[in-house]
Amino acid sequence: MTYCVAMRLAEGLVFVADSRTNAGVDNISTFRKLFSFGNGKDHALVLLSAGNLATTQSIVELLKRRIDEAEENLMTLPSMYDEAAYIGKLMREIIERDTHNQQGQGVDLGCSLLLGGQIRGEEPRLFLIYPQGNFIEASVETPFLQIGEFKYGKPILDRIIDFNTPLETAMTCGLISMDSTIKSNLTVDLPLDVLIYNKDSFSLERTRQLGSEDEGFLALRKAWGEGIKELFNQLPRTKL
């Protein structure tokens, strides 16, 4: 399993993804689930994945290959809506192809994707693409989207994140959301990939990976855990 969260905010976009894959307790591995595509001029795209690893790797590989080989590709499409539709169509084609090749073995080939970015002439946009290839878009009222094992990390996002949240604050909230999920679900774990996209920059360079020895993230986890306990102990008690 995995957990990914992305936020569309007034200042830009924030992405956080774990890197755990789980095919049973004796088959746990680490694979990157955050991918970026851009030309530095008018297209900047980030893709997060959850679900069947073979399907997501095929999608990413074909997207990269088509940038070099196909007339229609991620760097030529005129809008983020067209990008989401393009990737959704590719996902359907891959799942249909591999479902036919599986010959009824019952393997779940589905995956979900978060696609965020900006094309010059548009505001930054964020989409959740379902295994069927259809998709929904984040809005001012609902500025974040999640895929994978998201239920543990959603409460903090609901309480903190709104459209005007600063990017750095949103990143911290995303990391706390991820920490809450790691704490409660063994199928989500470090390292984490984080990327911040500043509106109109068309730069995807504000990114880093946080591992188990990252001092900043360790300090954040410790402060959050101790802070929750301290606040809980200060809460008024209900009498029965």
BAROVO-315676 format. One line per 10 residues: number of its first residue (from 1); for each residue y, z, x of N, C-alpha, C. Coordinates in steps of 0.2 Angstrom, whole numbers, plus 5000, padded with zeros to 4 digits. Example, Ala and Ser with C-alpha at 12.3 -4.5 7.8 and 13.67 -1.06 7.14 Angstrom:
1	4972:5039:5066:4978:5039:5062:4984:5039:5066 ~ 4989:5035:5064:4995:5036:5068:5000:5039:5064
END
This chain:
1	4994:5000:5004:5000:5000:5000:5006:5000:5004 ~ 5012:5000:5001:5018:5000:5005:5024:5002:5001 ~ 5030:5003:5004:5036:5004:5000:5042:5001:5003 ~ 5045:4997:4999:5051:4994:5001:5057:4995:4996 ~ 5063:4996:4998:5069:4996:4994:5074:4992:4997 ~ 5078:4989:4992:5084:4985:4994:5090:4987:4989 ~ 5096:4987:4992:5102:4989:4988:5107:4983:4988 ~ 5110:4981:4983:5115:4977:4982:5122:4981:4981 ~ 5127:4981:4985:5132:4985:4985:5139:4981:4986 ~ 5144:4984:4984:5151:4981:4985:5152:4978:4992
11	5150:4982:4997:5151:4980:5004:5146:4976:5007 ~ 5140:4975:5003:5135:4971:5006:5128:4973:5004 ~ 5123:4973:5008:5116:4974:5006:5113:4979:5011 ~ 5108:4983:5009:5104:4987:5013:5097:4986:5011 ~ 5093:4986:5017:5085:4985:5016:5082:4990:5020 ~ 5076:4993:5017:5072:4998:5021:5065:4996:5019 ~ 5060:4996:5024:5053:4994:5022:5049:4998:5027 ~ 5043:5000:5025:5038:5003:5029:5034:4998:5032 ~ 5029:5000:5036:5025:4995:5039:5017:4996:5039 ~ 5015:5000:5034:5008:5002:5033:5004:4998:5029
21	4999:4996:5031:4994:4992:5026:4988:4996:5026 ~ 4985:4996:5020:4979:5000:5019:4974:4996:5015 ~ 4968:4995:5018:4962:4992:5015:4956:4997:5015 ~ 4958:5003:5014:4953:5009:5014:4954:5014:5019 ~ 4952:5020:5019:4953:5025:5023:4951:5023:5030 ~ 4947:5019:5031:4945:5017:5038:4947:5010:5041 ~ 4952:5008:5037:4955:5001:5039:4963:5002:5037 ~ 4966:5005:5041:4974:5006:5041:4977:5003:5047 ~ 4982:4999:5045:4985:4995:5051:4993:4995:5050 ~ 4996:4992:5055:5004:4992:5054:5005:4984:5055
31	5009:4982:5050:5012:4975:5050:5019:4975:5047 ~ 5023:4971:5050:5030:4971:5048:5031:4968:5041 ~ 5035:4971:5037:5036:4968:5030:5043:4966:5029 ~ 5048:4966:5034:5054:4964:5033:5055:4958:5037 ~ 5058:4953:5034:5059:4946:5038:5066:4944:5036 ~ 5069:4941:5041:5076:4938:5040:5076:4931:5042 ~ 5080:4927:5038:5081:4920:5039:5089:4919:5039 ~ 5092:4915:5044:5099:4914:5043:5101:4909:5049 ~ 5107:4906:5047:5109:4901:5052:5116:4903:5055 ~ 5118:4909:5053:5124:4912:5056:5131:4909:5053
41	5130:4904:5049:5136:4901:5046:5137:4901:5039 ~ 5132:4900:5035:5133:4900:5028:5126:4902:5024 ~ 5121:4904:5027:5115:4906:5024:5113:4913:5028 ~ 5112:4918:5024:5109:4924:5027:5104:4927:5022 ~ 5097:4927:5023:5092:4929:5019:5088:4935:5022 ~ 5086:4940:5018:5081:4945:5020:5076:4945:5015 ~ 5069:4945:5017:5063:4946:5012:5059:4952:5014 ~ 5058:4956:5009:5053:4962:5010:5047:4960:5006 ~ 5041:4962:5008:5035:4961:5005:5031:4967:5003 ~ 5027:4967:4998:5022:4972:4996:5016:4968:4993
51	5010:4970:4994:5004:4967:4991:5000:4964:4996 ~ 4996:4959:4994:4991:4956:4998:4994:4953:5004 ~ 4991:4955:5010:4994:4954:5017:4993:4946:5018 ~ 4988:4943:5016:4986:4936:5018:4991:4932:5014 ~ 4993:4934:5008:4997:4930:5004:5004:4930:5007 ~ 5007:4936:5008:5013:4937:5011:5014:4934:5018 ~ 5009:4934:5022:5010:4931:5028:5010:4923:5028 ~ 5006:4920:5023:5006:4913:5021:5013:4911:5019 ~ 5016:4915:5015:5023:4914:5012:5028:4913:5018 ~ 5028:4918:5022:5033:4919:5027:5032:4913:5032
61	5025:4911:5034:5024:4906:5039:5026:4899:5036 ~ 5025:4898:5030:5027:4892:5027:5035:4891:5026 ~ 5038:4897:5024:5045:4897:5024:5048:4895:5031 ~ 5046:4898:5036:5048:4896:5043:5047:4889:5045 ~ 5041:4887:5043:5039:4880:5045:5043:4875:5041 ~ 5044:4876:5035:5048:4871:5031:5056:4871:5034 ~ 5058:4876:5036:5065:4876:5039:5065:4871:5045 ~ 5060:4870:5048:5060:4865:5054:5058:4858:5052 ~ 5054:4858:5046:5050:4852:5045:5052:4848:5038 ~ 5055:4852:5033:5056:4850:5026:5063:4849:5025
71	5065:4843:5021:5072:4842:5019:5074:4848:5015 ~ 5070:4850:5010:5072:4856:5006:5069:4862:5009 ~ 5074:4867:5011:5071:4873:5014:5076:4879:5013 ~ 5075:4884:5015:5079:4890:5014:5086:4889:5016 ~ 5087:4885:5021:5094:4884:5024:5098:4878:5021 ~ 5095:4875:5016:5098:4869:5012:5100:4871:5005 ~ 5096:4876:5002:5097:4877:4995:5104:4880:4994 ~ 5107:4878:4988:5114:4880:4987:5116:4886:4984 ~ 5111:4890:4982:5112:4897:4978:5106:4901:4980 ~ 5108:4908:4979:5102:4913:4980:5097:4912:4974
81	5100:4910:4968:5095:4909:4962:5090:4904:4964 ~ 5093:4898:4967:5088:4893:4969:5083:4895:4975 ~ 5086:4900:4979:5081:4902:4984:5075:4906:4981 ~ 5077:4911:4976:5072:4915:4973:5067:4910:4969 ~ 5070:4905:4966:5065:4900:4962:5061:4897:4967 ~ 5063:4895:4973:5060:4891:4978:5054:4895:4980 ~ 5055:4902:4982:5050:4906:4985:5045:4908:4979 ~ 5047:4909:4973:5043:4910:4968:5038:4905:4967 ~ 5040:4898:4967:5036:4893:4966:5031:4892:4972 ~ 5033:4894:4978:5029:4894:4984:5023:4899:4983
91	5025:4905:4981:5021:4910:4980:5015:4908:4975 ~ 5017:4905:4969:5012:4903:4964:5007:4898:4967 ~ 5010:4893:4971:5006:4888:4974:5000:4891:4979 ~ 5003:4896:4983:4998:4899:4988:4993:4903:4984 ~ 4995:4907:4979:4990:4911:4975:4985:4907:4972 ~ 4987:4902:4969:4983:4897:4965:4978:4894:4970 ~ 4980:4892:4976:4976:4889:4981:4971:4894:4983 ~ 4973:4900:4985:4968:4905:4988:4963:4907:4982 ~ 4966:4908:4976:4961:4910:4971:4956:4905:4970 ~ 4957:4898:4970:4952:4893:4970:4947:4894:4976
101	4949:4895:4982:4945:4896:4987:4941:4902:4987 ~ 4943:4907:4984:4939:4914:4983:4933:4913:4979 ~ 4933:4908:4975:4927:4907:4971:4924:4913:4967 ~ 4929:4916:4963:4927:4922:4959:4925:4928:4962 ~ 4928:4930:4968:4926:4936:4972:4930:4942:4970 ~ 4935:4941:4965:4938:4946:4962:4944:4950:4967 ~ 4946:4946:4972:4951:4949:4977:4958:4948:4973 ~ 4962:4953:4973:4969:4953:4971:4973:4950:4976 ~ 4975:4944:4975:4980:4940:4979:4987:4941:4978 ~ 4989:4945:4973:4996:4945:4971:5000:4949:4976
111	5006:4948:4976:5011:4951:4980:5018:4951:4976 ~ 5022:4956:4978:5029:4956:4976:5034:4956:4981 ~ 5040:4953:4980:5045:4952:4985:5051:4954:4983 ~ 5055:4957:4988:5062:4958:4987:5066:4952:4991 ~ 5070:4949:4988:5074:4944:4992:5082:4945:4991 ~ 5085:4946:4996:5092:4948:4996:5096:4944:5001 ~ 5102:4942:5000:5106:4939:5005:5112:4936:5002 ~ 5115:4931:5006:5121:4928:5003:5122:4921:5006 ~ 5124:4916:5001:5125:4909:5003:5133:4908:5002 ~ 5136:4905:5007:5143:4904:5007:5146:4901:5000
121	5151:4905:4997:5153:4903:4991:5151:4907:4985 ~ 5146:4912:4987:5143:4916:4982:5144:4924:4984 ~ 5144:4928:4980:5143:4935:4982:5136:4937:4984 ~ 5135:4942:4988:5128:4944:4990:5124:4945:4983 ~ 5118:4943:4984:5113:4944:4978:5107:4947:4980 ~ 5103:4950:4975:5097:4953:4976:5092:4952:4971 ~ 5086:4950:4972:5081:4948:4967:5074:4952:4969 ~ 5070:4953:4963:5063:4955:4964:5059:4949:4961 ~ 5055:4947:4965:5051:4941:4963:5043:4944:4962 ~ 5041:4943:4956:5034:4945:4954:5029:4940:4956
131	5023:4943:4956:5017:4939:4958:5016:4932:4954 ~ 5019:4932:4948:5019:4926:4944:5024:4921:4946 ~ 5028:4923:4950:5034:4918:4953:5040:4919:4949 ~ 5040:4923:4943:5047:4924:4940:5050:4930:4943 ~ 5056:4931:4942:5060:4936:4945:5066:4939:4941 ~ 5069:4945:4943:5074:4948:4940:5079:4949:4946 ~ 5086:4950:4944:5091:4951:4948:5094:4958:4948 ~ 5096:4961:4953:5100:4967:4953:5107:4966:4950 ~ 5110:4971:4948:5116:4971:4944:5121:4976:4947 ~ 5127:4976:4945:5132:4982:4946:5129:4988:4943
141	5126:4988:4937:5123:4994:4934:5117:4996:4937 ~ 5113:4991:4939:5107:4993:4943:5107:4990:4950 ~ 5110:4993:4954:5111:4990:4961:5105:4991:4966 ~ 5099:4994:4964:5094:4994:4969:5087:4992:4965 ~ 5083:4989:4970:5076:4987:4967:5071:4989:4972 ~ 5065:4990:4970:5060:4993:4974:5053:4989:4972 ~ 5049:4989:4977:5042:4986:4977:5037:4991:4980 ~ 5031:4991:4978:5026:4995:4981:5025:5002:4978 ~ 5024:5007:4982:5023:5013:4980:5030:5017:4979 ~ 5034:5015:4974:5041:5017:4973:5042:5023:4969
151	5037:5026:4966:5039:5031:4961:5042:5038:4965 ~ 5039:5039:4970:5041:5045:4974:5048:5045:4977 ~ 5050:5039:4978:5057:5038:4981:5063:5036:4976 ~ 5061:5035:4970:5066:5033:4965:5071:5039:4963 ~ 5069:5045:4962:5074:5050:4960:5080:5051:4964 ~ 5079:5051:4971:5085:5051:4975:5090:5045:4974 ~ 5087:5039:4973:5091:5033:4972:5095:5034:4966 ~ 5091:5036:4961:5095:5037:4954:5101:5041:4954 ~ 5100:5046:4958:5106:5051:4958:5111:5050:4963 ~ 5110:5046:4968:5115:5044:4973:5118:5037:4973
161	5114:5032:4972:5116:5026:4973:5120:5023:4967 ~ 5126:5020:4968:5129:5016:4963:5132:5010:4967 ~ 5135:5005:4963:5138:4999:4967:5143:5000:4972 ~ 5147:5006:4972:5152:5007:4976:5150:5012:4982 ~ 5143:5013:4982:5141:5018:4988:5142:5014:4995 ~ 5145:5017:5000:5146:5014:5006:5139:5012:5009 ~ 5139:5007:5013:5133:5005:5016:5129:5010:5020 ~ 5133:5014:5025:5129:5019:5029:5126:5024:5024 ~ 5130:5026:5019:5127:5031:5015:5121:5029:5011 ~ 5121:5023:5009:5116:5020:5006:5110:5019:5010
171	5111:5018:5017:5105:5018:5021:5102:5024:5022 ~ 5106:5030:5023:5104:5036:5023:5100:5038:5017 ~ 5102:5036:5011:5098:5038:5005:5092:5034:5005 ~ 5092:5028:5007:5086:5024:5008:5081:5027:5012 ~ 5083:5030:5018:5078:5033:5022:5076:5040:5019 ~ 5080:5043:5015:5077:5049:5012:5072:5047:5007 ~ 5074:5042:5003:5069:5039:4998:5062:5038:5001 ~ 5063:5035:5007:5056:5033:5011:5053:5039:5013 ~ 5057:5044:5016:5054:5050:5018:5050:5054:5012 ~ 5053:5054:5006:5050:5057:5001:5043:5054:4999
181	5043:5047:5000:5037:5043:4998:5032:5045:5004 ~ 5034:5045:5010:5029:5046:5015:5026:5053:5015 ~ 5030:5058:5012:5028:5065:5011:5022:5065:5006 ~ 5023:5061:5001:5018:5061:4995:5013:5056:4995 ~ 5013:5051:4999:5008:5046:4999:5006:5043:5006 ~ 5000:5044:5007:4997:5043:5014:4997:5035:5016 ~ 4998:5031:5011:4997:5024:5012:5004:5021:5014 ~ 5009:5025:5014:5016:5023:5017:5017:5027:5023 ~ 5020:5024:5028:5021:5027:5034:5025:5023:5039 ~ 5027:5027:5044:5031:5024:5050:5027:5019:5054
191	5031:5014:5057:5038:5014:5058:5041:5010:5052 ~ 5048:5012:5052:5052:5009:5046:5056:5003:5049 ~ 5057:4998:5045:5062:4993:5047:5068:4993:5043 ~ 5074:4994:5046:5080:4994:5042:5085:4989:5044 ~ 5088:4986:5039:5093:4981:5040:5099:4982:5035 ~ 5105:4981:5038:5112:4982:5034:5115:4975:5035 ~ 5117:4972:5029:5120:4966:5029:5127:4967:5026 ~ 5133:4965:5031:5139:4966:5028:5142:4960:5025 ~ 5145:4961:5019:5147:4955:5015:5151:4950:5019 ~ 5149:4944:5018:5153:4938:5021:5152:4937:5029
201	5148:4941:5032:5147:4941:5039:5142:4936:5041 ~ 5137:4934:5037:5132:4930:5038:5128:4931:5045 ~ 5129:4938:5046:5125:4940:5052:5120:4945:5050 ~ 5114:4944:5053:5108:4948:5052:5106:4953:5058 ~ 5111:4955:5062:5110:4958:5068:5110:4966:5067 ~ 5112:4968:5062:5112:4976:5061:5105:4978:5058 ~ 5101:4978:5063:5094:4980:5061:5091:4984:5067 ~ 5086:4988:5065:5082:4992:5070:5076:4994:5067 ~ 5071:4997:5071:5065:4999:5069:5065:5007:5071 ~ 5063:5011:5066:5063:5018:5067:5055:5020:5067
211	5053:5023:5073:5047:5025:5074:5046:5033:5073 ~ 5040:5035:5075:5039:5042:5074:5042:5047:5079 ~ 5045:5044:5084:5049:5048:5089:5056:5046:5089 ~ 5059:5043:5084:5066:5042:5083:5069:5048:5082 ~ 5074:5051:5086:5077:5057:5086:5081:5058:5080 ~ 5085:5052:5078:5090:5052:5073:5086:5053:5066 ~ 5080:5049:5065:5077:5050:5059:5073:5056:5058 ~ 5070:5059:5064:5067:5066:5064:5072:5071:5062 ~ 5078:5071:5064:5083:5076:5063:5085:5075:5055 ~ 5085:5069:5053:5087:5068:5046:5081:5071:5041
221	5075:5070:5043:5070:5072:5039:5070:5080:5039 ~ 5071:5083:5045:5071:5090:5045:5077:5093:5041 ~ 5083:5090:5042:5088:5093:5038:5087:5092:5031 ~ 5084:5087:5028:5083:5086:5021:5078:5091:5019 ~ 5073:5091:5022:5067:5096:5020:5070:5103:5020 ~ 5074:5105:5025:5076:5112:5025:5082:5113:5020 ~ 5086:5108:5019:5091:5108:5014:5089:5109:5007 ~ 5083:5105:5005:5080:5106:4999:5078:5113:4997 ~ 5074:5116:5002:5072:5123:5001:5077:5128:5001 ~ 5083:5127:5005:5088:5132:5004:5092:5131:4997
231	5093:5125:4995:5096:5124:4988:5092:5127:4983 ~ 5085:5126:4983:5080:5128:4978:5081:5136:4978 ~ 5081:5139:4983:5081:5146:4983:5088:5149:4980 ~ 5093:5145:4980:5099:5147:4977:5100:5145:4970 ~ 5095:5142:4967:5096:5140:4960:5095:5146:4955 ~ 5099:5146:4950:5098:5151:4945:5091:5151:4942 ~ 5088:5157:4941:5081:5158:4938:5082:5158:4930 ~ 5077:5154:4927:5076:5155:4920:5071:5161:4918 ~ 5074:5165:4914:5070:5171:4912:5065:5169:4906 ~ 5059:5172:4905:5055:5171:4900:5053:5178:4897
END
